[in-house]
Amino acid sequence: MSPFRRWVWWSVAGFLLGVAASSVQAGRPSEELLPETTTGFAAVSSVDELAKHWKETQLGQLMADPVMEPFGKDLRRQFESRWSGVYERLGLTLDDLKGVPGGEVAVGLILQQEPDKPDAACLAIVVDVTGHLPQATALLEKVSKNLQQQGAKQTEIKVSEGPDAVVQFDNLPKPKDDPAAEPGTAFYSLSANLLVASDSLQVVRGILARSAAAQPKSLASLPAFQEVMRRCARDNGNANPQIRWFIHPLGYVATMRAATPEQHRRKGKSLLEILRNQGFAAVQGVGGFVDFHVTDEFQLVHRTAVYAPRSDQFQKSMKMLVFPNETEFEPQRWVPRDVATYATLYVDILNAFDNFGPLFNEVLGPLQFLFSVGLECQKELDKGVLPEEFRQKSRQLEPAIPPKVVITAREPDSVWELKGKDENTGKDATYIVKKKDGLLRVYAEDDYWRQVLEGLEDKDQKDPNSPRINLRAELIAHLGKRVTVITAYEEPITTTSERLLFAIEATDEDAVRAAIKKTMQTNSGVKLQKFDEHLIWEMIEEEQTGPPEIPTITVPSLTGDDNQGQEEGEQEQKEVRWLPHAAVAVAHGHLFVASHIDFLKKVLAPNQPRAMLGANVDCQLVQAAVDQLGVTQRCAWSFSRTDEEYRPTYELIRQGKMPQSETMLARVLNAVFATGKKGEFRHQKIDGTQMPDYDVVRRYLGAAGMVVSSEPDGWFFKGFALKKGSP
C-alpha cells in the first residue's frame, strides 16, 4: 500500500471524527468548491453536531467508558501515526486543527489533469472557519513556524487582483518511509471564512475562484454526484445529513494508481484495466449519507446510492449484475437462531454464469504476445481499419488474424480491441493492441473460460479424471435466484473459529445433486460421508504451517502496471486462499457450500421451530425496523447481531493473532496489505493487550440490518444499527 493511499483515508477519518468544532454553518457547500476531477469526497456538515450525536450512541458511550481508555489511547496513536503522512506533506497535525472549523469540513481526493503532463493525485482540505478566524490564523502561523524550522521555504503568491493570497511552502521534509521521494510542496490559503490546504496550487486557485462565484466545473456539477445525492436526499426527506460522501469508482482507482510511484507499482494487470475492460465504467458514482443517533432506537442510519444508468446497456461482465426485486425474505427453516449474521439476495444466476467468461479470461488468462509494429499504424486503427502491416505479420502466425475484424478503442490513444471469427474453426477471436514504449504491441486473448468448460465436459473423453459435465446445462440451469450467506463461530475463539455457509436455491434438487456428484467423485482431494440421509463432500488437505493453500485465486493489483506477455516478462501474482476446509451438500432445496463440515452438519440437522433464526428476538426487531424504513422494492436483506459478529475479530486482535487467522476479513486484509510472500502475514497495528474483556464491549452492541433495492439507474442501500435492548 503506497504512503499516499494510506494517509488519504486516514486523513478523512481524522477530520471526520477527531476534530472538535462549533456548529455554525456558512459559505458554499464543499462539493461546489472542489473540482470536477475529485474522485473521492467526504464532508461533515458540522463536526460539533457529529460529535454530539456520536456521544449519544451506545458505541460512543462505550468509547467514553473508563475501561476503554487504554484502547482509546492506542487508537489515537494509530490515527496520529497514519496522519504522519499528512504532516509530512502539509505540515498539519490533528491537534493543530482543534477549534479551527466553524462550519463544514471536507476532504477531497483529486486526479489532477494538466496538458502534456501525466495525471497526478493530490489532496485538498476545505474548512469553513466562520467565527473562528483567530484560531485559523494561529494555525497558519504554527504551520509556518514548524515547516520553516524543518528547512521549508515560504513564499506568498497572489492569485487574483483581490486580497486572496496563497502561502507556498517548498522543500518539505521527505516522507520517512520513502527517502527517495522528491521534496514536497504545500499550499495554504485563508480567504474570508475559508481555509484551504492542498499539495496543488492549481487546486487551491480553483477552490478560491469557486468560493467567490459559482463555477460550472465542480464536483457538484457532475451528473453522477447529483444523482447519488438526489437519491439519498429523497429518502432522507431532504434533511441535512451529518456526513455525506462520494466516490467515482474508476476515477478513484486511477487516482490511487497515479499516486503510486512507477517503481512501486506491481507488475501484472491492474484493477483499473480489468474494470475498464469489463464494462464496470457503467458504475459512474457511489455515495451516500451517514447519520448517528437519529432516534433513541436507531443508533445509526446510512444510505448509499450506486449510480449505474442502464441507458447504454451493460457491457461484458458488467452484465452479470442483475439482482431482481422479490418479496420473499423470511429466513429459511434450516437457518439456526444463533448465527451471527444472515444475508439473503436474489441474483439472476444463469445470466451471471453466461457473462462470467470475459472476467475470468481478463483476470486469469494472460495475453499472448504476437508482434510489434510502429506507431504509424495507429491512424488506421483509429479509423477502424486493420493496418496492412498487421496483415503481413499475421500471415506468419497460426492461426492468423481474421481478415475481417471489428476494431474498437478500449482506451482512446492507448488500447484497442480487435474481434473477429477464426476462418478455420468459426470461433470468436479477440486481439488486444497496446500502445507502449513507442510501439503498438499486439496480443492474442485466448478464451480460457471456454477451455475450462470444454475440459469439464470432455466430449472426446481424453481425460480420465474429467467429470464430463456440461456445467451450464447440468448444474447452473437447475439453480434458482435466491442466494443466502450465514456466519457464526466456534468457541473458544481461535484463528480457525469463523464459520461461513453459502446456500443457493435449487429448482431441481435431484439434478443438482447428480451434478455435484459428477463434479466431486473424480476429485482425489474430496471425501464423501453420510450425515443422516444427506451426502456431504468434504475437501481434504495436508497440514501446513503457512496460510491454507486451496482453493486459490489471483488478486490483481490496484495500482499494477501492465507488464504482460512473453516479451515483457512474468507477471507478479498474489494468491488469496478461500474456504480451505469446504464441505458441500444438496439438501432442503438448496446447494450448500460451507467453510467447515461441522457448521454444515449443524444446518442439516433437524431443528425445532424455536431453534430457528425466525424465532430470534433480535431478528424480529430488525425485521420490524426494516418495515419502518420505507424501502418497498427489495433485492437483498441482511441481519446482524453485532455483539456476536464482532466478537471473533475483537478476540483475535486481543490475542495478537488477527493476521494469522482464517477469517474472511483476515484473508482480505492479508491479500491487500501483506507482502505477498508465501507464508508471510501482514503486521497487526493495534495493541490488543490494551483492550478490555469482550463482555464489557458487547453490552453496547445491538442488532443491525440493511435492505437493498434494484432501481432503473442502479441500486439503493439503506442500513441501520439498533440500540441494544430496543423495545
C-alpha positions in Angstrom: 0.0 0.0 0.0 1.5 3.3 -1.0 2.2 6.0 1.6 -0.1 8.3 -0.3 -3.0 5.9 -0.3 -2.6 5.2 3.5 -2.7 8.8 4.5 -5.6 9.8 2.2 -8.3 8.0 4.0 -6.8 8.2 7.5 -6.8 11.9 7.0 -10.5 11.7 6.2 -11.1 9.7 9.4 -9.1 12.2 11.4 -11.1 15.1 10.1 -14.5 13.5 10.5 -14.0 12.0 13.9 -11.1 13.7 15.6 -11.7 17.5 15.4 -13.9 19.5 17.8 -15.7 22.5 16.3 -18.7 24.8 16.7 -21.9 24.3 14.7 -22.1 27.5 12.7 -22.8 26.8 9.0 -21.7 29.3 6.4 -20.3 29.5 2.8 -20.8 27.3 -0.2 -21.1 23.5 0.2 -17.8 21.8 -0.3 -18.8 20.0 -3.4 -19.3 23.3 -5.1 -15.7 24.3 -4.2 -13.9 21.1 -5.2 -13.1 20.4 -8.9 -15.0 18.0 -11.1 -11.9 15.8 -11.2 -12.5 14.9 -7.5 -12.7 11.1 -7.3 -13.1 10.8 -3.5 -15.1 13.1 -1.2 -16.2 13.2 2.4 -17.7 16.1 4.3 -19.1 16.7 7.8 -21.8 19.4 7.9 -20.9 20.2 11.5 -18.2 18.4 13.4 -19.7 19.7 16.7 -23.1 18.2 15.8 -21.5 15.0 14.7 -19.5 14.7 17.9 -22.7 15.4 19.9 -24.7 12.7 18.1 -21.8 10.2 18.3 -21.5 10.6 22.0 -25.3 9.8 22.3 -24.8 6.4 20.6 -24.0 3.4 22.6 -20.8 2.9 20.7 -19.8 6.5 21.7 -20.7 5.7 25.3 -18.5 2.6 25.0 -15.5 4.6 23.9 -16.2 7.0 26.8 -16.1 4.2 29.3 -13.0 4.4 31.5 -12.2 0.8 30.8 -11.7 1.7 27.2 -9.3 4.5 27.9 -6.1 2.4 27.2 -7.5 1.1 23.9 -8.7 4.7 23.0 -5.2 6.0 23.5 -3.8 3.3 21.3 -6.4 4.0 18.7 -5.5 7.7 18.9 -1.8 6.7 18.4 -2.9 4.8 15.3 -4.6 7.9 13.9 -1.6 10.1 14.7 0.7 7.5 13.0 -1.4 7.4 9.9 -1.7 11.2 10.0 2.1 11.5 9.8 1.9 11.3 6.1 -0.4 14.4 6.0 2.0 16.1 8.4 5.0 15.3 6.1 3.1 16.7 3.0 1.2 19.6 4.6 2.7 20.2 8.0 -0.6 19.7 9.8 -1.2 17.7 13.0 -4.5 16.6 14.4 -4.0 18.8 17.4 -3.4 21.9 15.2 -7.0 21.5 13.8 -8.8 21.6 17.2 -11.1 24.5 17.5 -10.5 25.7 13.9 -13.7 24.6 12.0 -16.7 26.9 12.4 -18.8 25.1 9.8 -18.4 22.4 7.2 -15.2 20.3 6.9 -14.4 18.3 3.8 -11.6 16.3 2.3 -11.3 15.7 -1.5 -9.0 13.3 -3.3 -8.4 14.7 -6.8 -7.0 13.4 -10.1 -5.1 16.4 -11.3 -5.1 16.7 -15.1 -2.9 19.1 -16.9 -2.0 19.3 -20.6 1.1 17.4 -21.7 1.6 16.1 -18.1 0.8 12.7 -16.6 -2.1 12.6 -14.3 -1.2 13.3 -10.7 -3.0 12.6 -7.4 -3.5 15.3 -4.8 -5.5 16.1 -1.7 -7.5 19.1 -0.7 -8.8 20.0 2.7 -11.5 22.7 2.9 -12.6 24.1 6.2 -15.3 26.7 6.9 -13.8 28.8 9.7 -16.8 31.2 10.2 -16.5 32.6 13.8 -13.0 31.0 14.2 -10.7 33.3 12.2 -8.3 33.8 15.1 -7.9 30.1 15.6 -7.4 29.6 11.8 -4.8 32.4 11.7 -3.0 30.9 14.7 -2.9 27.5 12.9 -1.3 29.0 9.8 1.3 30.8 12.0 2.1 27.5 13.7 2.4 25.5 10.5 4.6 28.2 9.0 6.9 28.1 12.0 7.1 24.4 12.1 7.8 23.9 8.4 10.5 26.7 8.3 12.2 25.1 11.3 12.5 21.9 9.2 14.0 23.7 6.3 11.0 24.6 4.2 11.0 27.8 2.2 7.9 30.1 2.5 6.7 32.4 -0.3 3.4 34.2 -0.9 1.6 34.0 -4.3 -1.1 36.4 -5.4 -4.0 34.5 -7.1 -6.2 37.5 -8.2 -6.5 41.2 -8.2 -8.3 41.0 -4.8 -6.9 40.3 -1.4 -6.7 36.5 -1.8 -3.2 35.0 -1.5 -1.7 31.6 -1.3 1.2 30.7 1.0 3.6 28.3 -0.6 6.0 26.0 1.3 8.8 24.4 -0.8 11.3 21.8 0.2 9.1 20.0 2.7 10.7 17.1 4.6 10.8 13.8 2.7 8.4 11.1 3.9 10.1 8.8 6.4 9.2 5.6 4.5 10.1 7.0 1.1 13.5 8.7 1.4 13.9 8.6 -2.4 10.9 10.9 -2.9 11.3 14.4 -4.2 10.8 17.2 -1.6 7.2 18.2 -1.4 5.3 21.5 -1.8 2.3 22.6 0.2 -0.2 25.4 -0.3 -2.4 27.2 2.2 -5.0 29.9 1.8 -7.1 31.7 4.4 -9.6 33.8 2.4 -12.6 35.3 4.2 -14.1 32.4 6.1 -12.4 29.6 4.1 -9.3 27.7 5.0 -7.8 25.6 2.2 -4.8 23.3 2.2 -3.5 21.2 -0.6 -0.4 19.9 -2.4 -1.6 21.5 -5.7 -1.6 25.2 -6.4 -4.0 24.7 -9.3 -6.5 23.1 -7.0 -6.2 25.9 -4.4 -6.7 28.5 -7.1 -9.8 26.7 -8.4 -11.3 26.4 -4.9 -10.8 30.1 -4.3 -12.4 31.0 -7.6 -15.4 28.9 -6.9 -15.8 30.3 -3.4 -16.0 33.8 -5.0 -18.5 32.9 -7.7 -20.3 29.7 -8.8 -18.4 27.8 -11.4 -19.7 25.3 -14.0 -17.0 22.7 -13.4 -17.1 21.5 -9.9 -17.8 18.2 -8.1 -21.4 19.3 -7.6 -21.8 19.7 -11.4 -21.2 16.0 -12.2 -24.4 14.2 -13.1 -23.3 11.1 -11.2 -22.8 13.2 -8.0 -26.1 14.9 -8.5 -28.0 11.7 -9.0 -26.4 10.0 -6.0 -27.1 12.9 -3.6 -30.6 13.4 -5.0 -31.5 9.7 -4.4 -30.2 9.8 -0.8 -31.9 13.1 -0.1 -35.2 11.8 -1.4 -35.1 9.0 1.1 -33.8 11.3 3.9 -36.6 13.8 3.5 -34.1 16.4 2.3 -32.8 16.7 5.9 -29.2 17.8 6.2 -27.0 14.7 6.8 -24.2 14.7 9.3 -21.8 13.0 6.9 -22.0 12.8 3.1 -19.5 11.1 0.8 -19.0 10.2 -2.8 -16.5 8.1 -4.9 -16.1 7.9 -8.6 -15.1 4.2 -8.7 -12.8 4.0 -11.7 -11.6 7.6 -11.1 -10.6 6.7 -7.6 -8.7 3.6 -8.7 -6.9 5.8 -11.4 -6.0 8.3 -8.7 -4.5 5.7 -6.5 -2.5 4.4 -9.4 -1.3 7.9 -10.2 -0.3 8.4 -6.6 1.9 5.3 -6.6 5.5 5.8 -7.9 6.3 3.9 -11.0 8.9 1.8 -9.3 6.4 0.7 -6.6 3.7 -0.4 -8.9 3.1 -4.1 -9.0 3.6 -5.9 -12.3 0.6 -7.6 -13.8 -2.7 -6.3 -15.0 -4.1 -3.5 -12.8 -7.5 -3.5 -11.3 -8.2 -0.3 -13.2 -7.6 -2.0 -16.5 -9.7 -5.0 -15.6 -12.7 -2.8 -14.5 -12.5 -0.7 -17.6 -12.2 -3.7 -20.0 -15.2 -5.5 -18.4 -17.6 -2.6 -18.6 -17.6 -1.6 -15.0 -17.2 2.0 -16.0 -21.0 1.9 -16.1 -20.9 2.5 -12.4 -20.4 6.2 -12.6 -20.8 7.1 -8.9 -21.2 5.6 -5.4 -22.0 7.8 -2.4 -24.4 8.4 0.5 -25.3 9.9 3.8 -24.4 8.7 7.4 -26.3 9.9 10.5 -25.6 8.9 14.1 -28.3 8.7 16.8 -31.2 9.5 14.6 -33.6 8.4 17.3 -33.2 6.6 20.6 -33.9 3.4 18.7 -31.8 4.0 15.6 -28.1 4.5 16.7 -27.0 4.8 13.1 -28.7 5.1 9.7 -26.8 5.0 6.5 -27.9 5.5 2.9 -25.9 4.6 -0.2 -26.8 5.0 -3.8 -24.9 3.3 -6.7 -25.5 5.3 -9.9 -25.2 2.9 -12.9 -27.7 4.0 -15.6 -28.7 1.3 -18.0 -29.4 3.6 -20.9 -26.3 2.3 -22.8 -26.8 -1.3 -21.7 -24.1 -3.0 -19.6 -21.1 -4.5 -21.4 -19.2 -7.7 -20.9 -19.0 -8.9 -17.3 -20.9 -5.9 -16.0 -23.9 -7.8 -17.4 -23.6 -10.2 -14.5 -25.0 -7.6 -12.1 -28.7 -8.4 -12.4 -30.4 -8.5 -9.0 -34.2 -8.8 -9.4 -36.5 -7.4 -6.7 -38.6 -10.1 -4.9 -40.9 -10.4 -2.0 -39.8 -13.5 0.0 -37.1 -12.7 2.6 -38.1 -14.7 5.6 -35.2 -16.7 7.0 -35.3 -20.3 5.8 -36.3 -23.0 8.3 -32.8 -24.5 8.2 -31.1 -21.3 9.5 -30.0 -21.7 13.2 -31.2 -19.0 15.5 -27.7 -18.3 17.0 -26.0 -17.3 13.7 -24.0 -14.0 13.9 -25.1 -12.7 10.5 -27.7 -13.6 7.9 -28.0 -12.1 4.4 -30.2 -13.2 1.5 -30.3 -11.7 -2.0 -31.7 -12.5 -5.4 -29.4 -13.0 -8.4 -30.0 -14.0 -12.0 -27.5 -16.8 -11.7 -27.9 -18.2 -15.2 -27.3 -14.7 -16.6 -24.3 -14.2 -14.3 -22.8 -17.5 -15.5 -23.3 -16.6 -19.1 -21.4 -13.4 -18.7 -18.7 -14.6 -16.3 -16.3 -15.7 -19.1 -14.8 -12.3 -20.1 -14.0 -11.5 -16.4 -12.4 -15.0 -15.9 -10.3 -14.5 -19.0 -9.3 -11.0 -18.0 -8.1 -12.0 -14.5 -6.7 -15.5 -15.1 -5.9 -15.6 -18.8 -2.5 -13.9 -19.6 -2.3 -12.3 -23.0 -0.1 -14.0 -25.6 2.4 -11.6 -27.2 2.3 -11.8 -31.0 4.3 -8.9 -32.6 5.0 -5.2 -32.5 4.5 -2.5 -35.2 5.3 1.2 -35.5 3.0 4.0 -34.3 2.2 4.9 -37.9 -0.4 2.1 -37.9 -2.4 3.9 -35.3 -4.2 6.2 -37.8 -5.8 3.1 -39.5 -6.7 1.6 -36.1 -8.5 4.8 -35.1 -10.4 4.6 -38.4 -11.5 1.1 -37.6 -9.3 -0.4 -40.4 -6.9 -3.3 -39.9 -3.4 -2.0 -40.8 -1.7 -3.7 -43.7 1.4 -4.3 -41.6 -0.8 -6.2 -39.2 -1.9 -8.4 -42.2 1.7 -9.0 -43.3 3.0 -10.1 -39.9 -0.2 -12.0 -39.1 0.4 -14.3 -42.1 3.4 -15.8 -40.1 1.0 -16.8 -37.3 -1.0 -19.9 -36.7 -3.9 -19.0 -36.6 -3.6 -15.7 -38.5 -5.7 -12.7 -37.5 -9.0 -12.9 -39.4 -9.2 -10.6 -42.4 -12.4 -9.2 -41.2 -12.3 -7.7 -37.7 -14.3 -5.1 -35.7 -12.0 -2.6 -34.1 -12.9 -0.6 -31.1 -10.9 1.6 -28.7 -10.9 0.3 -25.2 -9.0 3.4 -24.1 -8.5 6.3 -26.5 -5.0 6.6 -27.9 -3.9 3.7 -25.7 -5.7 0.3 -26.1 -7.7 -1.2 -29.0 -9.7 -4.4 -29.2 -10.0 -6.4 -32.4 -12.7 -9.0 -32.7 -13.4 -11.5 -35.5 -14.0 -15.2 -36.3 -11.3 -17.7 -36.9 -11.8 -18.8 -40.6 -10.9 -22.4 -39.8 -12.8 -23.1 -36.6 -15.5 -20.4 -36.8 -14.8 -19.5 -33.1 -14.6 -15.9 -31.9 -11.1 -14.5 -31.8 -10.0 -11.4 -29.8 -6.8 -9.4 -30.1 -5.6 -6.5 -28.0 -3.3 -3.7 -29.2 -1.5 -1.7 -26.7 0.5 1.5 -27.2 3.7 1.3 -25.2 7.3 2.4 -25.4 6.8 4.0 -28.9 5.3 0.8 -30.4 2.0 -0.8 -30.9 2.1 -4.3 -29.3 -0.3 -6.9 -30.5 -1.6 -9.7 -28.2 -3.9 -12.7 -28.6 -6.6 -13.1 -25.9 -7.5 -16.7 -25.5 -10.9 -17.8 -24.3 -9.7 -19.7 -21.2 -13.2 -19.9 -19.7 -14.4 -21.8 -22.8 -11.4 -24.1 -22.5 -12.3 -24.8 -18.8 -15.9 -25.6 -19.7 -14.8 -27.8 -22.6 -12.3 -29.6 -20.3 -15.0 -30.3 -17.7 -17.3 -31.7 -20.4 -14.5 -33.6 -22.2 -16.7 -34.7 -25.1 -13.7 -36.6 -26.7 -13.1 -38.4 -23.4 -9.3 -37.6 -23.5 -9.0 -37.0 -19.7 -9.8 -40.0 -17.4 -10.2 -37.6 -14.5 -12.7 -35.3 -16.1 -16.1 -35.2 -14.5 -17.6 -35.0 -18.1 -20.2 -32.5 -17.1 -21.9 -29.7 -19.0 -21.7 -27.2 -16.2 -24.4 -24.9 -17.6 -27.0 -27.5 -18.6 -26.5 -30.0 -15.8 -25.9 -27.6 -12.8 -26.4 -23.9 -13.3 -29.7 -24.3 -15.2 -31.2 -26.0 -12.1 -30.3 -23.3 -9.6 -32.8 -20.7 -8.5 -32.2 -17.0 -7.9 -32.1 -16.8 -4.1 -28.6 -16.8 -2.5 -28.1 -16.9 1.3 -25.0 -16.3 3.3 -24.7 -17.0 7.1 -21.8 -16.7 9.5 -21.1 -18.0 13.0 -18.1 -19.0 15.1 -16.9 -21.8 17.3 -15.7 -21.3 20.9 -13.1 -20.8 22.3 -12.1 -18.1 19.8 -9.1 -19.2 17.8 -7.7 -18.4 14.3 -10.0 -21.1 12.9 -13.2 -20.2 14.7 -15.1 -18.4 11.9 -17.8 -20.4 10.1 -19.3 -19.5 6.8 -22.1 -21.0 4.7 -23.4 -20.2 1.3 -26.7 -21.6 0.1 -28.1 -21.3 -3.4 -31.7 -22.2 -4.1 -32.2 -25.4 -6.2 -35.2 -25.6 -8.6 -34.4 -29.3 -9.3 -32.7 -30.8 -6.2 -32.1 -34.2 -7.8 -30.4 -32.7 -10.9 -28.2 -30.5 -8.7 -27.3 -33.5 -6.5 -26.3 -35.5 -9.6 -24.2 -32.7 -11.0 -22.4 -32.2 -7.7 -21.7 -36.0 -7.6 -20.2 -35.9 -11.1 -18.0 -33.0 -10.2 -16.8 -34.3 -6.8 -16.3 -38.0 -7.4 -13.3 -37.6 -9.7 -11.5 -35.3 -7.3 -8.9 -37.1 -5.1 -8.9 -34.3 -2.6 -12.6 -34.9 -1.6 -14.0 -37.3 0.9 -17.7 -38.5 0.8 -19.5 -39.1 4.0 -23.2 -39.6 5.1 -24.9 -37.5 7.7 -28.5 -38.6 8.5 -29.9 -39.1 5.0 -27.6 -36.4 3.4 -24.4 -36.9 1.5 -21.6 -34.5 2.2 -18.5 -33.9 0.1 -15.6 -32.6 2.2 -12.4 -31.1 1.0 -9.3 -32.7 2.4 -5.9 -31.0 2.6 -2.5 -31.7 4.1 -1.4 -29.8 7.2 0.8 -26.8 6.6 2.4 -24.0 8.6 1.5 -21.1 6.3 -1.8 -19.8 5.1 -4.1 -22.5 3.6 -3.3 -23.4 0.0 -6.6 -24.3 -1.6 -8.6 -23.1 -3.4 -6.7 -20.1 -4.7 -7.3 -17.1 -6.9 -5.0 -14.3 -8.1 -5.7 -10.8 -6.8 -4.9 -8.1 -9.3 -3.0 -5.1 -8.0 -5.0 -1.9 -7.5 -2.1 0.1 -9.0 -0.5 -2.6 -11.0 1.4 -1.7 -14.2 0.6 -3.6 -17.4 3.5 -5.8 -17.9 2.2 -9.0 -19.5 3.2 -11.3 -22.3 6.2 -13.4 -23.1 8.1 -10.4 -24.3 7.6 -8.4 -21.2 8.4 -11.0 -18.5 6.4 -12.8 -15.9 3.7 -11.0 -14.0 3.8 -10.9 -10.2 0.8 -12.7 -8.6 -0.6 -12.7 -5.1 -2.8 -15.6 -4.1 -5.7 -15.5 -1.8 -6.9 -18.8 -0.3 -10.7 -19.2 0.3 -12.6 -21.9 2.2 -9.7 -24.4 2.5 -11.9 -26.9 4.5 -15.0 -26.6 2.4 -17.9 -29.1 2.6 -20.7 -29.4 0.0 -24.2 -30.9 0.2 -27.5 -30.7 -1.6 -30.5 -30.7 0.8 -33.6 -28.7 1.9 -34.0 -27.5 -1.7 -30.5 -25.8 -1.7 -26.9 -26.3 -2.7 -24.8 -25.7 0.4 -21.2 -24.8 0.5 -19.8 -24.4 4.0 -16.4 -23.4 5.3 -16.3 -26.3 7.7 -18.2 -29.6 7.8 -19.3 -29.1 11.5 -21.2 -26.0 10.5 -22.8 -27.7 7.6 -23.9 -30.6 9.8 -25.5 -28.0 12.2 -27.5 -26.6 9.4 -28.6 -30.0 8.0 -29.6 -31.4 11.5 -33.4 -31.3 12.2 -34.4 -28.3 14.3 -37.5 -27.3 16.3 -39.2 -24.0 15.2 -37.9 -22.1 18.3 -34.3 -23.1 17.4 -34.5 -21.3 14.0 -33.5 -17.8 13.2 -37.0 -16.6 12.6 -37.7 -17.1 16.3 -34.7 -15.0 17.4 -35.9 -11.8 19.1 -33.1 -9.7 17.5 -34.0 -10.9 14.1 -37.7 -10.0 14.7 -36.6 -6.5 15.9 -34.6 -6.0 12.7 -37.5 -7.2 10.5 -39.8 -4.8 12.2 -37.3 -1.9 11.8 -36.9 -2.8 8.1 -40.7 -2.3 7.6 -40.3 1.2 9.1 -37.6 2.2 6.5 -40.0 2.7 3.6 -37.9 0.7 1.1 -40.7 -1.4 -0.6 -38.8 -2.8 -3.5 -36.0 -5.2 -2.3 -33.5 -7.5 -3.9 -31.5 -8.1 -0.7 -31.9 -8.1 3.1 -29.4 -8.7 5.9 -29.4 -9.1 9.6 -26.6 -8.9 12.1 -26.2 -9.5 15.8 -23.2 -7.1 16.0 -22.3 -8.3 19.6 -21.7 -11.8 18.0 -20.5 -10.6 14.6 -17.6 -8.6 16.0 -16.5 -11.0 18.8 -14.1 -13.2 16.7 -12.3 -10.2 15.3 -12.1 -8.5 18.7 -10.8 -11.6 20.5 -8.2 -12.3 17.8 -7.0 -8.7 18.0 -6.7 -9.1 21.8 -4.6 -12.2 21.2 -2.5 -10.5 18.5 -3.5 -13.2 16.1 -5.8 -11.4 13.6 -3.4 -11.5 10.7 -2.8 -15.3 11.1 -6.5 -16.2 11.3 -8.6 -17.9 8.7 -11.4 -15.3 9.0 -12.7 -13.9 5.7 -11.7 -10.4 7.0 -8.1 -11.5 7.7 -7.9 -13.1 4.3 -8.9 -9.9 2.6 -6.6 -7.8 4.7 -3.7 -10.1 4.1 -4.4 -10.1 0.3 -4.4 -6.3 0.2 -1.7 -5.4 2.8 0.7 -8.3 3.1 3.9 -8.5 1.1 2.5 -11.4 -1.0 5.3 -13.8 0.0 4.2 -17.3 0.8 3.5 -17.9 4.4 4.0 -14.3 5.3 1.3 -12.2 7.1 0.6 -8.5 7.4 1.7 -6.9 10.7 -1.1 -6.2 13.3 -1.2 -2.4 14.0 -3.4 -2.4 17.1 -2.0 -3.4 20.5 -4.6 -5.9 21.7 -3.2 -6.0 25.2 -4.9 -2.7 25.8 -8.4 -4.0 25.1 -10.8 -5.0 27.9 -12.7 -8.2 28.2 -15.3 -8.6 25.4 -18.2 -8.8 27.9 -17.5 -5.1 28.6 -18.0 -4.3 24.9 -20.8 -6.5 23.9 -23.4 -4.8 26.1 -23.1 -1.7 23.9 -23.6 -3.5 20.6 -27.2 -4.1 19.3 -28.7 -5.7 16.2 -28.3 -4.2 12.7 -29.9 -4.6 9.3 -29.9 -3.5 5.7 -32.1 -3.6 2.7 -31.1 -3.2 -1.0 -33.3 -2.2 -3.9 -32.6 -2.6 -7.6 -33.6 0.6 -9.4 -33.6 1.7 -13.1 -30.4 3.7 -12.6 -28.5 1.4 -10.2 -29.0 0.3 -6.6 -30.0 1.8 -3.3 -28.9 0.6 0.1 -30.4 1.6 3.4 -29.0 0.2 6.7 -29.2 0.9 10.4 -27.9 -0.1 13.8 -30.4 -0.5 16.7 -29.9 0.4 20.3 -29.0 -2.6 22.5 -32.2 -3.7 24.2 -34.6 -1.7 21.9 -38.2 -2.4 22.7 
